[in-house]
Amino acid sequence: MSNSSIHGLRYLVGNKTTVLEKIVWFVLLLVSIYMCSLWIISAWQAWEENPAFIGVGQAPVRAWEIPFPAVTVCPIYRYNQYSEYRFPNIEGESTTNESVVLEPSDKCDYFKNNDKYGDTDFFEGEPWEKFLTETALSPNQVILKSFLTDGNDTTDISFSSIQTQWGVCHTFNSLDKADLFRDLTHTPESFWKQRTISYWTFDKNYYKKNEAVYPQRLKNMIDNVVVHLESTLGYVACFTPNEYYISLHHPGESPTLGHTITIKPEKDYNIWIKPEITIASERLKPYSPSRKKCFFSDERYLQFYKIYTEDNCKLECLANYTLTVCGCVPAYFPHNKTTKLCGRNRSGCLQKSERVMAHLESGLTQDPVCNCLPSCNSVIYTWEVDSKESEYQHRIVVTLQYKNVKFNVLERNELFGDVNFWSSCGGILGLFAGFSVLSLAEIFYYLVFRWMNNLFGNLWEKLHRLYLSF
C-alpha cells in the first residue's frame, strides 16, 4: 500500500475514530480486496490459458525461403494389365507353374479387396508388396516429361513411387524415407526414394539460402514445375478411367485425401500455388504445448514419423486406433513389418474406425487419444486452378508455380508473458489499494522490524537502566 493507505489503516485502527468511520473504512478495504482478487484471478487465467496469439506478421516471406510443395501424381487405381504376375495361394505358393497375364477384373479385385481367395480377415504383406511393385505403373509410364525452370535454366526432375489410398502414386520433392520415417516403419524397398535433405529443417527451413538444397524451392514467380502426363494410358482403370489426382502437400508429410486436384484428359492445367505460412516466436519454446496450443517439430514424438506435423499425427493416430480395434491396418497406413494387413472381412471395421476418428477431429468431443495440435511452424499449400483445351495429343501438361513472389505470414507470438502478468497485478493493486513494492517493504517493516524494535528496544532500555542503578 502507498503512504496514504498506510495512514488510512492507522486512522482505521486509531482510538480517535468513530465506529461508523471504522465500518466505512473496513467496507472499502473489503471491496478493494475483492476487486483486486477478482481481476488478478482473471489475469492469471489469461496468462495460463492464452499465453500465445496468432497475428499478421510484419514482414512477408519470399518464395525462396520456403520449400516448394511435394507434388504427388496418382493414376487412380490404375495397373499394368500386361505385367506377368502369379497370385500366391493361401499356403504361399503360386496358383500355376507358369507366369500368367492377369485379367483386369483380377487385378482390381486383388487391389480393392486385398485378397484373391474369398473373405478373410488378414493377409500377408509380402505378396501384396510384390503385387504392387510388379503390376503398378512406373513413373516413366505415367509421366512423359517433367522439369523445373529456374530463370533461363531447365532441370529435369524425377518422381518416385509411393503407396497411398489411391493405389501406387508418384511423388516429387518429398523427403526420402530415411528422413521422413523412423526405422521401424515398413515400406516397400523401392518406394519413397528421394534425395536426402540439405541445409533444411522443418522449423527453420533453410540454413544457407544460397546453397543447392533439397527439398527444392522456386526463387520467383516465373520459375515453375512442368509435368507432362500420359492421357491415353492403355492400362487397367479400376474406377474412373483416364483421370489423375494431384496432391500438393508439405515435403515432410504423406499425401492425404483432402489436398487433391482432379486432372482430366484433353486439358492443360495451370496450378497457382498460394502458401499459408505460420511461424512461431522462440519465446514460446518454454511454454507447454497445451498452453501455446501447438507443437514444435521436436516436441512431440511420433512412432512412425521423424517429423511432427498435424496431418502426420492424425494419420498415425488413425493407424494405431485401427490396429487396436480391428487387429490390422490398411496396407497404405504407416505400420511395422509384423503388423497384419486388413482383408475383406475387416472393411466394416475400417470404416467404423475412420468415422470414430472423424468424430473426434470434428471438435464435438475431446480428443485425449490423439492430441494432434497444429504445428507451431507450418506451411499449408492452397491453390487456384486454370484449365484450357490441350495443345497436345495424348498428353496432359500441368504447370505449377507460385501465385506471388511474396506471401503474408501469420505469427504465433507471446500474448501474455511473465512481465505482462506481473505488470497487470501491479496495476490492479495500485489502482484499488495503492499498492507498490515500496508498500510491501513498509508492511514488512511494520510487521517485523518495528515489532522487534519495540520488543528488544524496551528490553535494552530496561537492561541499561538496571546497569546504571548499580
C-alpha positions as CSV (number, residue, x, y, z in Angstrom):
1,M,0.0,0.0,0.0
2,S,1.1,3.6,-0.5
3,N,1.7,6.1,2.3
4,S,-1.9,7.3,2.0
5,S,-3.1,3.7,2.5
6,I,-0.8,3.2,5.5
7,H,-2.1,6.4,7.1
8,G,-5.7,5.2,6.3
9,L,-5.1,1.9,8.2
10,R,-3.6,3.9,11.1
11,Y,-6.7,6.0,11.0
12,L,-8.9,2.9,10.9
13,V,-7.4,1.4,14.0
14,G,-6.8,4.6,15.8
15,N,-8.6,5.4,19.0
16,K,-9.9,8.7,17.8
17,T,-12.1,7.3,15.0
18,T,-15.8,6.6,15.5
19,V,-17.4,3.2,15.0
20,L,-19.1,4.4,11.8
21,E,-15.9,5.6,10.3
22,K,-14.2,2.3,11.1
23,I,-17.1,0.4,9.4
24,V,-16.8,2.6,6.3
25,W,-13.1,2.1,6.1
26,F,-13.5,-1.7,6.7
27,V,-16.1,-2.0,3.9
28,L,-13.8,-0.1,1.5
29,L,-10.9,-2.4,2.4
30,L,-13.0,-5.5,1.7
31,V,-14.2,-4.0,-1.6
32,S,-10.6,-3.3,-2.7
33,I,-9.5,-6.8,-1.7
34,Y,-12.4,-8.3,-3.6
35,M,-11.8,-6.3,-6.8
36,C,-8.1,-7.0,-6.6
37,S,-8.6,-10.7,-6.2
38,L,-11.2,-10.9,-9.0
39,W,-9.1,-9.1,-11.5
40,I,-5.9,-10.9,-10.5
41,I,-7.6,-14.2,-11.0
42,S,-8.8,-13.1,-14.4
43,A,-5.2,-12.0,-15.3
44,W,-3.9,-15.4,-14.1
45,Q,-6.5,-17.3,-16.3
46,A,-5.4,-15.2,-19.3
47,W,-1.8,-15.9,-18.6
48,E,-2.4,-19.7,-18.0
49,E,-4.9,-20.4,-20.8
50,N,-3.9,-18.0,-23.6
51,P,-0.2,-17.1,-23.5
52,A,0.0,-17.0,-27.3
53,F,-1.8,-15.4,-30.1
54,I,-1.8,-15.5,-33.9
55,G,-1.4,-12.2,-35.7
56,V,-0.4,-10.9,-39.1
57,G,3.4,-10.8,-39.4
58,Q,5.2,-7.6,-40.0
59,A,7.4,-8.8,-42.9
60,P,6.4,-11.1,-45.8
61,V,8.1,-14.3,-46.6
62,R,9.7,-14.7,-50.0
63,A,9.3,-17.8,-52.2
64,W,12.8,-19.0,-51.9
65,E,12.6,-19.1,-48.1
66,I,10.1,-22.0,-48.0
67,P,10.2,-25.4,-49.8
68,F,8.2,-25.9,-52.9
69,P,5.4,-28.4,-52.1
70,A,5.8,-32.1,-52.8
71,V,3.8,-32.9,-55.9
72,T,2.2,-36.4,-55.9
73,V,0.6,-37.7,-59.1
74,C,-1.8,-40.5,-58.8
75,P,-3.2,-42.5,-61.8
76,I,-6.2,-43.5,-59.8
77,Y,-6.2,-47.3,-59.2
78,R,-4.5,-48.0,-62.5
79,Y,-2.3,-51.0,-63.1
80,N,-0.4,-52.6,-66.0
81,Q,-2.6,-55.2,-67.5
82,Y,0.4,-56.7,-69.4
83,S,2.5,-57.5,-66.4
84,E,3.1,-61.2,-65.7
85,Y,2.3,-62.0,-62.1
86,R,1.3,-65.2,-60.4
87,F,-1.1,-64.8,-57.4
88,P,0.1,-66.6,-54.3
89,N,-2.3,-69.1,-52.7
90,I,-3.0,-69.4,-49.1
91,E,0.0,-71.6,-48.5
92,G,2.2,-69.0,-50.2
93,E,2.8,-71.0,-53.4
94,S,1.8,-69.7,-56.9
95,T,-1.5,-70.7,-58.4
96,T,0.1,-72.0,-61.5
97,N,3.5,-73.3,-62.5
98,E,3.8,-70.7,-65.3
99,S,3.5,-67.0,-65.4
100,V,0.1,-65.7,-66.5
101,V,-1.3,-62.5,-67.8
102,L,-4.0,-61.3,-65.3
103,E,-7.4,-60.3,-66.4
104,P,-8.3,-56.7,-65.5
105,S,-11.0,-57.9,-63.1
106,D,-8.4,-60.0,-61.2
107,K,-6.1,-57.0,-60.7
108,C,-8.9,-54.7,-59.5
109,D,-10.3,-57.4,-57.2
110,Y,-7.0,-58.1,-55.7
111,F,-6.3,-54.4,-55.2
112,K,-9.7,-53.5,-53.8
113,N,-10.2,-56.5,-51.5
114,N,-6.5,-57.3,-50.7
115,D,-7.3,-61.0,-51.1
116,K,-7.9,-63.3,-54.0
117,Y,-9.4,-66.2,-52.2
118,G,-12.7,-65.1,-50.7
119,D,-13.5,-63.4,-47.4
120,T,-10.6,-63.3,-45.0
121,D,-9.6,-61.1,-42.0
122,F,-5.9,-60.7,-42.7
123,F,-3.3,-61.2,-45.3
124,E,0.4,-61.2,-45.5
125,G,2.2,-58.0,-46.6
126,E,5.0,-59.6,-48.7
127,P,2.7,-60.9,-51.5
128,W,0.9,-57.6,-51.5
129,E,4.1,-55.7,-51.9
130,K,5.2,-58.0,-54.7
131,F,1.9,-57.4,-56.5
132,L,2.4,-53.6,-56.1
133,T,5.9,-53.5,-57.4
134,E,5.3,-55.9,-60.3
135,T,2.0,-54.6,-61.6
136,A,1.9,-50.9,-60.8
137,L,2.7,-48.4,-63.5
138,S,6.2,-47.0,-63.2
139,P,6.8,-43.2,-63.1
140,N,8.1,-43.3,-66.7
141,Q,4.8,-44.9,-67.9
142,V,2.7,-42.1,-66.3
143,I,5.0,-39.1,-66.6
144,L,6.3,-38.4,-70.1
145,K,8.4,-35.5,-69.2
146,S,9.0,-33.3,-66.1
147,F,11.3,-30.4,-65.4
148,L,11.9,-27.4,-63.2
149,T,12.7,-24.0,-64.7
150,D,15.0,-21.7,-62.7
151,G,15.4,-18.4,-64.7
152,N,16.8,-19.5,-68.0
153,D,17.9,-22.9,-66.8
154,T,15.8,-26.1,-67.1
155,T,16.5,-29.1,-64.9
156,D,14.9,-32.5,-65.3
157,I,13.2,-33.8,-62.2
158,S,12.4,-37.3,-61.1
159,F,9.5,-38.9,-59.4
160,S,9.5,-42.0,-57.1
161,S,6.7,-44.4,-56.3
162,I,4.8,-44.4,-53.1
163,Q,1.7,-46.2,-51.8
164,T,-1.5,-44.3,-51.0
165,Q,-5.2,-44.8,-50.6
166,W,-5.5,-44.2,-54.4
167,G,-3.1,-47.0,-55.3
168,V,0.5,-46.5,-56.4
169,C,1.3,-42.8,-56.9
170,H,4.5,-41.0,-57.9
171,T,5.9,-38.0,-56.0
172,F,8.5,-35.3,-56.5
173,N,10.1,-33.1,-53.8
174,S,9.0,-35.3,-50.9
175,L,11.5,-36.3,-48.3
176,D,13.3,-39.6,-48.6
177,K,12.0,-42.5,-46.4
178,A,15.2,-42.2,-44.3
179,D,14.4,-38.6,-43.4
180,L,10.6,-39.0,-43.2
181,F,10.0,-42.3,-41.4
182,R,11.5,-44.0,-38.4
183,D,13.5,-47.2,-38.8
184,L,10.6,-49.4,-37.6
185,T,8.2,-48.1,-40.3
186,H,7.9,-50.6,-43.1
187,T,7.6,-49.5,-46.8
188,P,8.3,-51.5,-50.0
189,E,12.0,-51.4,-50.7
190,S,11.8,-49.4,-53.9
191,F,9.2,-46.8,-52.6
192,W,9.8,-43.3,-51.1
193,K,13.2,-43.0,-52.8
194,Q,14.2,-39.3,-52.9
195,R,17.2,-37.1,-52.3
196,T,18.2,-36.5,-48.7
197,I,17.6,-33.2,-47.0
198,S,20.3,-30.5,-47.3
199,Y,20.5,-27.3,-45.2
200,W,16.8,-27.6,-44.3
201,T,14.9,-28.2,-41.1
202,F,11.1,-28.2,-40.6
203,D,11.0,-25.3,-38.1
204,K,13.7,-23.1,-39.6
205,N,13.5,-24.1,-43.2
206,Y,16.8,-23.3,-45.0
207,Y,20.0,-22.5,-43.1
208,K,22.1,-21.5,-46.1
209,K,19.9,-19.7,-48.6
210,N,22.4,-19.7,-51.5
211,E,23.3,-23.4,-51.4
212,A,21.7,-26.1,-53.6
213,V,19.1,-27.6,-51.3
214,Y,16.5,-30.3,-51.0
215,P,13.6,-30.1,-50.7
216,Q,13.8,-27.9,-53.7
217,R,12.4,-24.3,-53.9
218,L,11.5,-21.8,-56.5
219,K,13.1,-18.3,-56.4
220,N,10.5,-16.2,-58.2
221,M,7.1,-16.1,-60.0
222,I,8.5,-17.1,-63.4
223,D,10.0,-20.3,-62.1
224,N,7.8,-23.3,-62.4
225,V,7.5,-27.1,-62.4
226,V,6.1,-28.6,-65.6
227,V,4.8,-32.2,-65.7
228,H,3.6,-33.9,-68.9
229,L,1.2,-36.8,-68.2
230,E,0.1,-39.6,-70.5
231,S,-3.6,-39.0,-71.2
232,T,-4.4,-42.3,-73.1
233,L,-3.0,-44.9,-70.8
234,G,-3.9,-48.3,-72.1
235,Y,-3.9,-49.8,-68.7
236,V,-6.5,-51.1,-66.2
237,A,-8.5,-48.4,-64.6
238,C,-10.4,-50.0,-61.7
239,F,-12.6,-47.0,-61.2
240,T,-12.7,-43.6,-63.0
241,P,-10.7,-44.1,-66.3
242,N,-8.1,-41.6,-67.6
243,E,-8.1,-39.3,-64.6
244,Y,-5.4,-38.3,-62.2
245,Y,-5.3,-36.9,-58.7
246,I,-2.5,-34.4,-58.0
247,S,-1.8,-33.8,-54.3
248,L,0.2,-30.8,-53.1
249,H,1.5,-31.3,-49.6
250,H,4.4,-30.4,-47.4
251,P,7.6,-32.4,-48.2
252,G,7.6,-33.7,-44.6
253,E,4.1,-35.2,-44.8
254,S,2.3,-38.0,-46.5
255,P,-0.4,-37.0,-49.1
256,T,-3.9,-37.0,-47.8
257,L,-7.3,-37.1,-49.4
258,G,-8.2,-33.5,-48.5
259,H,-5.4,-31.9,-50.6
260,T,-6.1,-33.2,-54.2
261,I,-6.8,-31.7,-57.6
262,T,-8.6,-33.8,-60.2
263,I,-6.9,-33.8,-63.6
264,K,-8.9,-34.9,-66.6
265,P,-7.7,-35.7,-70.1
266,E,-7.8,-33.3,-73.1
267,K,-7.0,-30.3,-71.0
268,D,-3.9,-28.5,-69.8
269,Y,-3.7,-27.1,-66.3
270,N,-2.0,-24.1,-64.6
271,I,-1.9,-24.5,-60.9
272,W,-1.2,-21.3,-59.0
273,I,0.1,-22.1,-55.5
274,K,-0.6,-19.9,-52.5
275,P,1.2,-21.0,-49.4
276,E,-0.3,-20.2,-46.0
277,I,2.6,-19.7,-43.7
278,T,2.7,-19.7,-39.9
279,I,5.8,-19.0,-37.9
280,A,6.3,-19.1,-34.1
281,S,8.5,-17.0,-31.9
282,E,11.2,-18.7,-29.9
283,R,9.8,-17.0,-26.8
284,L,7.0,-19.7,-27.0
285,K,9.5,-22.5,-26.5
286,P,9.3,-22.6,-22.7
287,Y,5.5,-22.9,-22.7
288,S,3.9,-26.3,-22.6
289,P,2.1,-27.3,-25.8
290,S,-1.3,-27.3,-24.0
291,R,-0.8,-23.6,-23.2
292,K,0.5,-22.4,-26.6
293,K,-1.9,-24.7,-28.5
294,C,0.8,-26.1,-30.8
295,F,3.9,-28.3,-31.1
296,F,7.3,-27.5,-32.4
297,S,8.5,-30.3,-34.6
298,D,10.8,-31.8,-31.9
299,E,8.3,-31.5,-29.0
300,R,6.0,-34.5,-29.9
301,Y,7.4,-38.0,-30.5
302,L,5.6,-39.9,-33.3
303,Q,6.0,-43.7,-33.6
304,F,6.3,-43.9,-37.3
305,Y,7.3,-40.3,-38.4
306,K,10.5,-38.4,-37.6
307,I,8.8,-35.1,-38.1
308,Y,5.8,-33.9,-36.2
309,T,3.0,-32.3,-38.2
310,E,-0.7,-32.3,-37.5
311,D,-1.5,-34.5,-40.6
312,N,1.2,-37.0,-39.8
313,C,0.0,-37.2,-36.2
314,K,-3.6,-37.8,-37.3
315,L,-2.7,-40.5,-39.8
316,E,-0.5,-42.3,-37.2
317,C,-3.2,-42.0,-34.6
318,L,-5.8,-43.4,-37.0
319,A,-3.4,-46.3,-37.8
320,N,-2.9,-47.1,-34.1
321,Y,-6.6,-46.9,-33.3
322,T,-7.5,-49.1,-36.3
323,L,-4.9,-51.6,-35.2
324,T,-6.3,-51.6,-31.7
325,V,-9.9,-52.1,-32.6
326,C,-9.6,-54.1,-35.9
327,G,-6.3,-56.1,-35.3
328,C,-4.9,-54.9,-38.6
329,V,-4.3,-51.8,-40.8
330,P,-4.8,-51.0,-44.5
331,A,-1.6,-51.5,-46.4
332,Y,-1.1,-47.8,-47.1
333,F,-1.2,-46.8,-43.4
334,P,2.1,-46.5,-41.6
335,H,2.9,-49.8,-39.9
336,N,5.8,-52.0,-39.0
337,K,6.8,-55.2,-40.7
338,T,5.0,-57.5,-38.3
339,T,1.6,-55.7,-38.5
340,K,-1.2,-57.6,-40.1
341,L,-2.9,-56.1,-43.1
342,C,-6.7,-56.0,-43.3
343,G,-8.6,-58.3,-45.6
344,R,-12.1,-58.0,-46.9
345,N,-13.8,-59.0,-43.7
346,R,-12.3,-56.1,-41.9
347,S,-13.7,-53.4,-44.3
348,G,-16.6,-52.6,-42.0
349,C,-14.3,-52.2,-39.0
350,L,-12.0,-49.9,-41.0
351,Q,-14.9,-47.7,-42.0
352,K,-16.1,-47.5,-38.4
353,S,-12.7,-46.6,-37.1
354,E,-12.5,-43.8,-39.6
355,R,-15.9,-42.5,-38.6
356,V,-14.9,-42.5,-34.9
357,M,-11.7,-40.7,-35.7
358,A,-13.5,-38.1,-37.8
359,H,-16.0,-37.5,-35.0
360,L,-13.1,-36.9,-32.6
361,E,-11.4,-34.5,-35.0
362,S,-14.7,-32.6,-35.5
363,G,-14.3,-30.9,-32.2
364,L,-17.6,-32.2,-30.8
365,T,-15.8,-34.2,-28.2
366,Q,-12.5,-34.0,-26.5
367,D,-9.6,-35.8,-28.3
368,P,-7.5,-37.2,-25.4
369,V,-6.0,-40.0,-27.5
370,C,-4.5,-38.2,-30.5
371,N,-3.8,-34.7,-29.1
372,C,-2.8,-33.7,-32.6
373,L,-2.3,-29.9,-32.1
374,P,-1.2,-27.8,-35.1
375,S,2.4,-27.3,-35.8
376,C,3.8,-24.1,-34.4
377,N,5.6,-23.5,-37.7
378,S,3.7,-24.7,-40.7
379,V,3.3,-24.2,-44.4
380,I,-0.1,-25.2,-45.9
381,Y,-0.4,-25.1,-49.7
382,T,-3.6,-23.8,-51.2
383,W,-4.1,-23.2,-54.9
384,E,-6.1,-21.9,-57.8
385,V,-6.5,-23.9,-61.0
386,D,-6.9,-22.7,-64.6
387,S,-7.6,-25.2,-67.4
388,K,-7.8,-24.9,-71.2
389,E,-8.1,-27.2,-74.1
390,S,-4.9,-29.2,-74.6
391,E,-2.4,-28.2,-77.3
392,Y,-1.0,-31.7,-77.4
393,Q,-2.4,-35.1,-78.3
394,H,-2.2,-38.0,-75.8
395,R,-0.8,-35.9,-73.0
396,I,-1.8,-33.5,-70.3
397,V,0.5,-30.6,-69.4
398,V,0.4,-29.4,-65.8
399,T,2.3,-26.3,-64.9
400,L,2.8,-25.4,-61.2
401,Q,4.0,-22.1,-60.0
402,Y,3.6,-19.6,-57.2
403,K,0.8,-17.0,-57.4
404,N,3.1,-14.3,-56.0
405,V,6.7,-14.0,-55.1
406,K,6.0,-12.7,-51.5
407,F,3.5,-14.1,-49.1
408,N,1.9,-12.7,-45.9
409,V,2.6,-14.7,-42.8
410,L,0.8,-15.4,-39.6
411,E,3.0,-15.2,-36.4
412,R,2.5,-17.1,-33.2
413,N,3.8,-14.8,-30.5
414,E,3.6,-14.2,-26.8
415,L,0.4,-12.5,-25.9
416,F,0.6,-12.6,-22.1
417,G,4.1,-13.3,-20.7
418,D,5.5,-13.2,-17.2
419,V,6.2,-9.5,-17.4
420,N,2.7,-8.8,-18.6
421,F,1.2,-10.8,-15.8
422,W,3.1,-9.1,-13.0
423,S,2.5,-5.7,-14.6
424,S,-1.2,-6.4,-14.6
425,C,-1.1,-7.5,-11.0
426,G,0.8,-4.4,-10.0
427,G,-1.6,-2.1,-11.9
428,I,-4.6,-3.7,-10.3
429,L,-3.2,-3.5,-6.8
430,G,-2.1,0.1,-7.4
431,L,-5.5,1.1,-8.7
432,F,-7.6,-0.4,-5.9
433,A,-5.2,-0.4,-2.9
434,G,-2.4,2.0,-3.8
435,F,0.0,-0.9,-3.5
436,S,3.6,-1.0,-4.7
437,V,6.9,-2.8,-3.9
438,L,7.7,0.1,-1.5
439,S,4.4,-0.5,0.2
440,L,5.4,-4.2,0.6
441,A,8.7,-3.0,2.2
442,E,6.7,-0.8,4.6
443,I,4.4,-3.6,5.6
444,F,7.3,-5.9,6.2
445,Y,9.0,-3.2,8.3
446,Y,5.9,-2.6,10.5
447,L,5.3,-6.3,10.9
448,V,8.9,-7.4,11.6
449,F,11.4,-4.6,12.3
450,R,9.1,-2.3,14.1
451,W,7.8,-5.1,16.3
452,M,11.4,-6.3,17.0
453,N,12.5,-2.8,17.7
454,N,9.6,-2.3,20.2
455,L,10.3,-5.6,21.9
456,F,14.1,-5.6,22.0
457,G,14.3,-1.8,22.3
458,N,12.3,-1.8,25.5
459,L,14.3,-4.7,26.8
460,W,17.6,-2.9,26.1
461,E,16.4,0.2,27.9
462,K,15.5,-1.9,31.0
463,L,18.9,-3.6,30.9
464,H,20.6,-0.2,30.5
465,R,18.7,1.3,33.5
466,L,19.4,-1.8,35.5
467,Y,23.1,-1.4,34.7
468,L,23.1,2.3,35.7
469,S,21.3,1.5,39.0
470,F,24.3,-0.4,40.3
